[in-house]
Amino acid sequence: MPWVLDGAGARAVDARLEAAGLLDLTMEEAGRAVADAAHAAFPHGAALLLAGGGANGGDAFVAARHLLTLGREVQVLALPSRHPLTRLNRRRWRAVGGVTRALGEAALKRAAPGAGVIVDGLLGTGFRPPLRPALAGVLAALNGTRERGVPVLAVDLPSGLTDSLATVPDGAAGADLTVTFMGLKPALLFGPAAARAGQVQLAPLRVPGDWVAAQALAAQPTDAQVAARLPVRGADAHKGVAGRVWIVGGHPGTVGAAGLAGVGALRAGAGLVTVHSAAEVPLLMPELMVHRHADLRAALLGTPASGRPDAVAVGMGLGPDAAALAREILAWGVPTVLDADALQPELAGCGHDRCVWTPHPGEAGRLLGCAAADVTRDPLAAARALHARLGGAVVLKGGPSVVAHAGGLSVSRGGHPGMASGGMGDTLSGVLAALLGQRLGAADAAVAGVRLHARAGERAAARHGYGLSASDVAQELGGAWRDLGAAGLPPHMHPRGVKFP
């Protein structure tokens, strides 16, 4: 499983490798991975490697040696270093005839124009802003060279980024390709920082997996691992056992939100879906059962326990009474998705372990009493804080989304920027409610539902292009389910793991 690892975690793994006498071998593997990636992605012209004073500089020296054996013309500009392995690999570079020149802004400007690729091995996960003036000049020259068409490959992290944050410090470098090690750094996943990294490759290193897992901030499950969480129906299944889901939402002016949640629930396999609303909801699918109530709260609170659904999604376009109604629904104890208007601070402490809370950054800021910018700056920390406050499972929506639950954090894979349009969150709430109604626990429903929704968005983008509607994504949920390797059929009909055409 790919892990999400910050600099502190990577250094802890390095300490274990050093104690075991393996750190030199690991640096050799990392440097070779950088060389192979640079040669494959940018096969023409000379390679210019920039070696910093830390471990990234050692990786750069190893990469220089391997690029030389691949027949490339190689230049190295380096800063002074006290790091023992970086000094060792600088000597090894010299032993094969390599020449090292001092790195400075002027030296980089002279060497860069003839390069086919520049390898940025200057600053790694240990960097904290601000940049020293001399290094700021080097990175400015590096960015200028890249803007003039010379591609840059970053070692582990583009220089000047902060490994655990989504923001971009002043003067940070950009890259066309980043080769990272042991785990994906938060800065390579979130926000403006991720955009600075270009394409990201996680290089395989022979490091014990449990050493990395012990230091990981979060997991990023593979599609096969997500598929293993999805429900499989028996051959004798019928609508009564496939999950009775209620959608509670819709207020004059926002009635489409509840309808979209209902469509999401149907497309994600719910057997029976009923939309309860205080306003007239458009019938987006004839299979949806729609009930308009003059007094929505009175109608729902009069429901006997025997008539309650298997799962509820509440809040989509529900309006000013959402918190009071959500509090009453939570008291039922049935699996519940809380979204939009139901995401109110006063409901903290009212949930249970079968709840899934689905805030976007603005709603998360309201729940935590902070600005949305604080949430997007460090989504992992925000998701962790939300779970501590709310319990159950929390889906912090974004690109990518983060799921927090009792077992830790999970970062979703994929999705598409075209999904940044109205109604996407409503559809996701319906998907989550459908999975809860099919007897998944909150954590499994959240992890699987978010990836299922993201994969449907990828399919919709391939079909429709950039501008996507929530309905486009909902229509792709069945195909997304199949893509993940799960047909929802019993094993004797389609063994788990079979790929369907």
C-alpha positions as CSV (number, residue, x, y, z in Angstrom):
1,M,0.0,0.0,0.0
2,P,1.4,3.5,-0.8
3,W,1.9,5.5,2.4
4,V,1.9,9.2,3.0
5,L,5.0,10.2,4.9
6,D,6.4,13.5,6.1
7,G,10.0,14.4,6.6
8,A,10.0,13.4,10.3
9,G,8.7,10.0,9.4
10,A,11.3,9.6,6.6
11,R,14.1,10.5,9.0
12,A,12.9,8.0,11.5
13,V,13.0,5.3,8.9
14,D,16.5,6.5,7.8
15,A,17.7,6.2,11.4
16,R,16.6,2.5,11.5
17,L,18.3,1.9,8.1
18,E,21.5,3.6,9.4
19,A,21.4,1.5,12.6
20,A,21.1,-1.6,10.4
21,G,24.0,-0.5,8.2
22,L,21.6,-0.2,5.2
23,L,21.5,3.6,4.6
24,D,24.3,3.6,2.0
25,L,22.5,0.9,0.0
26,T,19.2,2.8,0.2
27,M,20.8,6.0,-1.1
28,E,22.3,4.0,-4.0
29,E,18.9,2.7,-4.9
30,A,17.3,6.2,-4.6
31,G,20.0,7.7,-6.8
32,R,19.7,5.0,-9.4
33,A,15.9,5.5,-9.5
34,V,16.5,9.2,-10.1
35,A,18.9,8.5,-12.9
36,D,16.6,5.9,-14.6
37,A,13.6,8.3,-14.3
38,A,15.6,11.2,-15.8
39,H,16.9,9.1,-18.6
40,A,13.5,7.7,-19.5
41,A,11.6,11.0,-19.3
42,F,14.2,13.3,-20.7
43,P,16.5,11.1,-22.9
44,H,18.3,13.8,-24.9
45,G,21.0,16.3,-24.1
46,A,23.3,16.7,-21.2
47,A,22.2,16.2,-17.6
48,L,22.9,18.9,-15.1
49,L,22.7,17.8,-11.4
50,L,22.5,20.2,-8.5
51,A,23.7,18.7,-5.3
52,G,22.8,20.3,-1.9
53,G,24.5,19.8,1.4
54,G,22.1,17.2,2.8
55,A,21.0,13.7,1.8
56,N,19.4,14.9,-1.4
57,G,22.8,15.9,-2.5
58,G,24.0,12.4,-2.0
59,D,21.1,11.1,-4.1
60,A,22.2,13.6,-6.9
61,F,25.8,12.3,-6.8
62,V,24.6,8.7,-7.1
63,A,22.3,9.7,-10.0
64,A,25.2,11.5,-11.7
65,R,27.3,8.3,-11.6
66,H,24.5,6.2,-13.1
67,L,23.7,8.7,-15.8
68,L,27.3,8.6,-16.8
69,T,27.1,4.8,-17.2
70,L,24.0,5.3,-19.4
71,G,26.1,7.3,-21.8
72,R,24.9,10.8,-20.9
73,E,27.0,13.9,-20.7
74,V,26.9,14.9,-17.0
75,Q,27.7,18.1,-15.1
76,V,27.4,18.5,-11.3
77,L,27.2,21.7,-9.4
78,A,27.3,21.3,-5.7
79,L,27.1,23.0,-2.3
80,P,29.6,22.1,0.5
81,S,28.3,19.2,2.6
82,R,28.9,17.7,6.0
83,H,26.6,14.8,5.4
84,P,28.8,11.7,5.5
85,L,27.0,9.8,2.7
86,T,26.9,12.8,0.5
87,R,30.6,13.3,1.0
88,L,31.2,9.6,0.3
89,N,29.2,9.7,-2.9
90,R,30.9,12.8,-4.0
91,R,34.2,10.9,-3.7
92,R,32.7,8.0,-5.7
93,W,31.7,10.4,-8.4
94,R,35.2,11.8,-8.6
95,A,36.6,8.2,-8.7
96,V,34.7,7.5,-12.0
97,G,36.1,10.7,-13.5
98,G,33.3,13.1,-12.6
99,V,34.0,16.7,-12.1
100,T,32.2,18.9,-9.5
101,R,32.0,22.6,-9.7
102,A,30.8,25.0,-7.0
103,L,27.1,25.9,-7.2
104,G,26.0,29.5,-7.3
105,E,23.5,31.6,-9.2
106,A,26.0,32.6,-11.9
107,A,27.3,29.0,-12.3
108,L,23.8,27.7,-12.8
109,K,23.0,30.4,-15.4
110,R,26.1,29.5,-17.3
111,A,25.5,25.7,-17.3
112,A,21.7,25.4,-17.6
113,P,21.1,26.6,-21.2
114,G,22.8,23.5,-22.8
115,A,21.1,21.0,-20.5
116,G,18.5,18.4,-21.6
117,V,17.4,18.0,-17.9
118,I,18.3,19.6,-14.6
119,V,18.1,17.4,-11.5
120,D,17.2,19.4,-8.4
121,G,18.9,17.7,-5.4
122,L,19.3,20.8,-3.3
123,L,16.7,20.9,-0.5
124,G,14.6,18.0,0.8
125,T,12.1,17.3,3.5
126,G,14.2,18.9,6.3
127,F,13.9,22.4,4.8
128,R,12.0,25.1,6.7
129,P,11.5,28.6,5.2
130,P,12.8,31.2,4.7
131,L,15.4,30.6,2.0
132,R,18.9,32.0,2.6
133,P,19.5,34.8,0.1
134,A,22.2,33.0,-1.9
135,L,20.0,29.9,-2.3
136,A,17.0,32.0,-3.2
137,G,19.0,33.3,-6.1
138,V,19.9,29.8,-7.2
139,L,16.2,28.7,-7.1
140,A,15.1,31.9,-9.0
141,A,17.7,31.0,-11.7
142,L,16.4,27.4,-11.7
143,N,12.8,28.5,-12.1
144,G,13.8,31.0,-14.9
145,T,15.6,28.2,-16.7
146,R,12.6,25.9,-16.5
147,E,10.4,28.7,-17.8
148,R,12.7,28.9,-20.8
149,G,12.0,25.2,-21.6
150,V,14.7,23.2,-19.7
151,P,12.8,20.4,-17.8
152,V,13.5,19.9,-14.1
153,L,13.4,16.6,-12.1
154,A,13.2,17.1,-8.4
155,V,14.7,14.6,-5.9
156,D,12.1,13.7,-3.3
157,L,10.6,17.2,-3.2
158,P,11.0,20.4,-5.3
159,S,13.5,22.6,-3.4
160,G,11.9,25.2,-1.1
161,L,8.6,23.3,-0.5
162,T,7.7,22.3,3.1
163,D,7.2,18.6,3.1
164,S,4.0,18.5,5.2
165,L,2.1,21.6,3.9
166,A,0.1,22.4,0.8
167,T,1.3,26.0,0.6
168,V,4.2,27.3,-1.5
169,P,6.8,29.3,0.4
170,D,8.3,32.3,-1.3
171,G,11.0,31.4,-3.8
172,A,10.3,27.6,-3.9
173,A,11.3,25.8,-7.1
174,G,9.0,24.0,-9.5
175,A,9.5,20.7,-11.3
176,D,8.2,18.8,-14.3
177,L,8.8,15.4,-12.6
178,T,9.4,14.6,-8.9
179,V,10.9,11.2,-7.9
180,T,10.1,10.6,-4.2
181,F,11.0,7.8,-1.8
182,M,9.3,5.5,0.8
183,G,6.1,7.5,0.8
184,L,4.2,10.3,-0.8
185,K,4.8,13.6,1.0
186,P,1.8,15.7,1.8
187,A,3.2,18.6,-0.3
188,L,3.1,16.3,-3.3
189,L,-0.6,15.6,-2.8
190,F,-2.4,18.8,-1.8
191,G,-3.0,22.3,-3.1
192,P,-0.6,24.7,-4.8
193,A,2.4,22.7,-3.6
194,A,1.4,19.6,-5.5
195,A,1.0,21.7,-8.7
196,R,4.7,22.7,-8.3
197,A,5.8,19.0,-8.3
198,G,4.6,18.1,-11.8
199,Q,4.2,14.4,-12.3
200,V,5.1,12.3,-9.2
201,Q,6.8,8.9,-9.2
202,L,7.2,6.9,-6.0
203,A,10.4,5.0,-6.5
204,P,10.5,1.4,-5.0
205,L,13.2,1.0,-2.4
206,R,14.0,-2.2,-0.6
207,V,13.0,-0.8,2.8
208,P,10.9,-3.0,5.2
209,G,7.3,-2.1,4.7
210,D,6.5,-2.2,8.4
211,W,9.2,0.4,9.1
212,V,7.5,2.8,6.7
213,A,4.0,1.9,7.9
214,A,4.9,2.6,11.5
215,Q,5.9,6.2,10.6
216,A,3.1,6.9,8.1
217,L,0.7,9.8,8.5
218,A,-1.9,8.2,6.2
219,A,-2.5,5.4,3.8
220,Q,-3.4,5.7,0.1
221,P,-5.3,2.4,-0.6
222,T,-4.9,0.9,-4.0
223,D,-8.0,0.2,-6.1
224,A,-7.8,-3.5,-5.3
225,Q,-7.8,-2.6,-1.6
226,V,-10.8,-0.3,-2.1
227,A,-12.6,-3.0,-4.1
228,A,-12.2,-5.4,-1.2
229,R,-14.3,-3.1,1.0
230,L,-17.2,-2.9,-1.4
231,P,-20.3,-5.1,-0.8
232,V,-21.0,-8.3,-2.6
233,R,-24.6,-9.4,-3.0
234,G,-25.8,-12.9,-2.7
235,A,-27.4,-14.5,-5.8
236,D,-30.8,-14.4,-4.0
237,A,-30.6,-10.7,-3.2
238,H,-33.7,-8.5,-3.6
239,K,-34.4,-4.8,-3.0
240,G,-35.5,-5.3,0.6
241,V,-32.0,-6.5,1.6
242,A,-30.0,-4.2,-0.7
243,G,-30.5,-1.2,1.6
244,R,-33.4,1.1,2.4
245,V,-32.0,4.6,2.2
246,W,-33.6,7.9,3.1
247,I,-32.4,11.2,1.7
248,V,-33.5,14.1,4.0
249,G,-33.0,17.5,2.3
250,G,-34.4,20.0,0.0
251,H,-35.5,23.5,0.8
252,P,-37.0,26.1,-1.6
253,G,-34.2,27.1,-3.9
254,T,-32.0,24.1,-3.2
255,V,-34.3,21.1,-4.0
256,G,-31.9,19.7,-6.6
257,A,-29.4,18.8,-3.9
258,A,-31.6,16.1,-2.4
259,G,-32.5,14.7,-5.8
260,L,-28.9,14.3,-6.7
261,A,-28.2,12.6,-3.4
262,G,-31.0,10.2,-4.3
263,V,-29.6,9.5,-7.7
264,G,-26.1,8.8,-6.1
265,A,-27.7,6.4,-3.7
266,L,-29.5,4.5,-6.5
267,R,-26.5,4.3,-8.7
268,A,-24.4,3.0,-5.8
269,G,-26.6,0.0,-5.3
270,A,-29.3,1.0,-2.7
271,G,-32.4,-1.2,-3.1
272,L,-35.0,1.5,-2.1
273,V,-34.4,5.2,-2.0
274,T,-36.8,7.7,-0.6
275,V,-36.3,11.5,-0.7
276,H,-38.0,13.4,2.1
277,S,-38.2,17.1,1.5
278,A,-40.0,20.2,2.6
279,A,-40.1,21.4,-1.0
280,E,-41.0,19.8,-4.3
281,V,-38.0,17.8,-5.5
282,P,-37.5,17.3,-9.2
283,L,-37.9,13.6,-10.2
284,L,-34.4,13.0,-11.6
285,M,-35.0,9.2,-11.8
286,P,-38.5,7.5,-11.8
287,E,-37.2,4.9,-9.4
288,L,-36.8,7.5,-6.7
289,M,-39.7,7.7,-4.2
290,V,-40.2,11.4,-3.3
291,H,-42.2,12.5,-0.3
292,R,-42.9,16.2,0.2
293,H,-43.9,17.1,3.8
294,A,-45.4,20.4,4.9
295,D,-43.8,19.8,8.2
296,L,-40.7,17.7,7.5
297,R,-39.5,17.5,11.1
298,A,-42.9,16.4,12.4
299,A,-43.3,13.8,9.6
300,L,-39.9,12.2,10.3
301,L,-40.0,12.3,14.1
302,G,-43.3,10.5,14.0
303,T,-41.7,7.5,12.2
304,P,-41.8,4.4,14.4
305,A,-38.6,2.5,14.9
306,S,-39.9,-0.4,12.8
307,G,-40.3,1.9,9.8
308,R,-36.9,3.5,10.0
309,P,-34.4,3.0,7.1
310,D,-31.1,1.2,7.0
311,A,-29.2,4.4,6.4
312,V,-30.0,8.2,6.1
313,A,-28.2,11.1,4.4
314,V,-29.3,14.4,5.9
315,G,-28.5,18.0,5.2
316,M,-28.4,18.5,1.4
317,G,-30.2,21.8,0.8
318,L,-32.1,21.3,4.1
319,G,-32.1,24.9,5.2
320,P,-32.1,26.6,8.6
321,D,-33.7,23.7,10.6
322,A,-31.1,21.2,9.6
323,A,-29.2,21.1,12.9
324,A,-32.3,20.4,14.9
325,L,-33.6,17.7,12.5
326,A,-30.2,16.1,12.2
327,R,-29.9,15.9,16.0
328,E,-33.2,14.0,16.1
329,I,-32.2,11.6,13.3
330,L,-28.8,10.9,15.0
331,A,-30.8,9.8,18.1
332,W,-32.2,7.0,16.0
333,G,-28.8,5.4,16.0
334,V,-29.0,4.3,12.3
335,P,-26.1,4.8,10.0
336,T,-26.1,8.4,9.0
337,V,-24.3,10.7,6.5
338,L,-24.2,14.4,7.5
339,D,-23.6,16.9,4.8
340,A,-24.0,20.6,4.0
341,D,-26.6,22.3,6.3
342,A,-26.3,19.4,8.8
343,L,-22.6,20.1,9.4
344,Q,-23.1,22.4,12.4
345,P,-20.7,22.8,15.4
346,E,-23.5,22.2,17.9
347,L,-23.9,18.6,16.6
348,A,-20.4,17.7,17.8
349,G,-20.8,15.0,20.5
350,C,-24.2,14.0,19.1
351,G,-22.9,11.5,16.6
352,H,-22.1,7.8,16.9
353,D,-19.6,5.3,15.3
354,R,-21.9,4.7,12.3
355,C,-21.8,8.4,11.2
356,V,-20.0,9.8,8.2
357,W,-19.4,13.5,8.2
358,T,-18.6,15.1,4.8
359,P,-17.4,18.7,5.1
360,H,-15.6,20.7,2.4
361,P,-12.9,23.1,3.7
362,G,-15.2,25.9,4.4
363,E,-17.6,23.7,6.5
364,A,-14.5,22.1,8.1
365,G,-13.3,25.5,9.2
366,R,-16.7,26.3,10.7
367,L,-16.7,23.0,12.6
368,L,-13.2,23.6,13.9
369,G,-13.5,27.3,14.5
370,C,-10.8,28.3,12.0
371,A,-10.4,29.7,8.5
372,A,-10.8,27.5,5.5
373,A,-7.2,28.4,4.5
374,D,-6.0,26.8,7.7
375,V,-7.8,23.6,6.6
376,T,-6.4,23.6,3.1
377,R,-2.9,24.4,4.4
378,D,-2.7,21.1,6.2
379,P,-5.6,18.8,5.3
380,L,-4.3,15.8,7.2
381,A,-4.1,17.7,10.4
382,A,-7.5,19.2,9.8
383,A,-9.1,15.8,9.1
384,R,-7.5,14.3,12.2
385,A,-8.9,17.2,14.3
386,L,-12.3,16.8,12.8
387,H,-12.4,13.1,13.7
388,A,-11.3,13.9,17.2
389,R,-14.2,16.4,17.5
390,L,-17.0,14.5,15.6
391,G,-16.1,10.7,15.8
392,G,-17.4,8.2,13.3
393,A,-15.7,8.7,10.0
394,V,-14.9,12.1,8.4
395,V,-14.6,12.8,4.7
396,L,-12.7,16.1,4.3
397,K,-13.6,16.8,0.6
398,G,-11.0,18.1,-1.7
399,G,-8.5,17.2,-4.4
400,P,-7.7,14.7,-3.0
401,S,-10.1,14.0,-0.2
402,V,-9.0,12.7,3.2
403,V,-10.9,10.2,5.2
404,A,-10.3,10.1,9.0
405,H,-11.6,7.3,11.2
406,A,-10.6,5.3,14.3
407,G,-8.0,3.4,12.3
408,G,-6.2,6.5,11.0
409,L,-6.2,8.6,7.9
410,S,-6.7,7.6,4.3
411,V,-6.0,9.8,1.2
412,S,-8.2,9.1,-1.8
413,R,-6.7,8.4,-5.2
414,G,-7.7,10.1,-8.5
415,G,-10.7,12.2,-9.4
416,H,-10.7,15.1,-11.9
417,P,-10.7,18.9,-11.7
418,G,-13.9,19.0,-13.7
419,M,-15.7,17.7,-10.6
420,A,-15.4,21.2,-9.1
421,S,-19.1,21.9,-9.8
422,G,-22.3,22.1,-7.9
423,G,-24.0,18.9,-6.7
424,M,-20.9,16.7,-6.6
425,G,-20.9,16.6,-2.8
426,D,-24.7,15.8,-2.8
427,T,-24.1,12.8,-5.1
428,L,-21.2,11.6,-2.9
429,S,-23.5,11.7,0.2
430,G,-26.0,9.5,-1.6
431,V,-23.2,7.1,-2.5
432,L,-22.0,6.9,1.1
433,A,-25.5,6.4,2.4
434,A,-26.0,3.5,-0.1
435,L,-22.9,1.8,1.1
436,L,-23.9,2.2,4.7
437,G,-27.3,0.8,3.8
438,Q,-25.6,-2.3,2.4
439,R,-24.1,-3.0,5.8
440,L,-20.6,-1.4,5.4
441,G,-19.2,0.2,8.5
442,A,-18.6,4.0,8.5
443,A,-14.8,3.7,7.7
444,D,-15.2,1.2,4.9
445,A,-18.1,3.1,3.4
446,A,-16.2,6.4,3.5
447,V,-12.9,5.0,2.0
448,A,-14.7,3.0,-0.7
449,G,-17.4,5.6,-1.4
450,V,-14.9,8.4,-2.0
451,R,-12.8,6.4,-4.4
452,L,-15.8,5.1,-6.2
453,H,-17.1,8.6,-6.7
454,A,-13.6,9.8,-7.8
455,R,-13.3,7.0,-10.3
456,A,-16.8,7.8,-11.7
457,G,-15.5,11.4,-12.2
458,E,-12.5,10.1,-14.1
459,R,-14.9,8.1,-16.4
460,A,-17.2,11.1,-16.8
461,A,-14.3,13.3,-17.8
462,A,-13.1,10.8,-20.4
463,R,-16.7,10.9,-21.9
464,H,-17.7,14.5,-21.5
465,G,-14.5,16.5,-21.2
466,Y,-13.7,19.2,-18.6
467,G,-17.1,20.6,-17.7
468,L,-18.8,17.9,-15.6
469,S,-22.2,17.8,-13.9
470,A,-23.0,15.7,-10.8
471,S,-25.5,13.8,-13.0
472,D,-22.7,12.9,-15.4
473,V,-20.7,11.4,-12.5
474,A,-23.6,9.5,-11.0
475,Q,-24.2,7.8,-14.3
476,E,-20.7,6.4,-14.3
477,L,-20.8,4.9,-10.8
478,G,-21.7,1.4,-12.1
479,G,-18.7,1.5,-14.5
480,A,-16.5,2.8,-11.8
481,W,-17.5,-0.1,-9.6
482,R,-16.5,-2.5,-12.3
483,D,-13.2,-0.6,-12.9
484,L,-12.2,-1.2,-9.3
485,G,-12.4,-4.9,-9.9
486,A,-15.6,-5.4,-8.0
487,A,-18.8,-6.4,-9.8
488,G,-21.0,-6.6,-6.7
489,L,-21.7,-10.3,-7.6
490,P,-21.2,-13.3,-5.3
491,P,-17.8,-15.1,-5.6
492,H,-19.2,-18.2,-7.4
493,M,-20.5,-16.0,-10.2
494,H,-17.5,-13.6,-10.6
495,P,-14.4,-14.2,-8.4
496,R,-13.1,-11.1,-6.7
497,G,-10.3,-9.5,-8.6
498,V,-11.4,-10.4,-12.1
499,K,-11.3,-7.5,-14.5
500,F,-14.4,-7.0,-16.6
501,P,-14.4,-5.7,-20.2
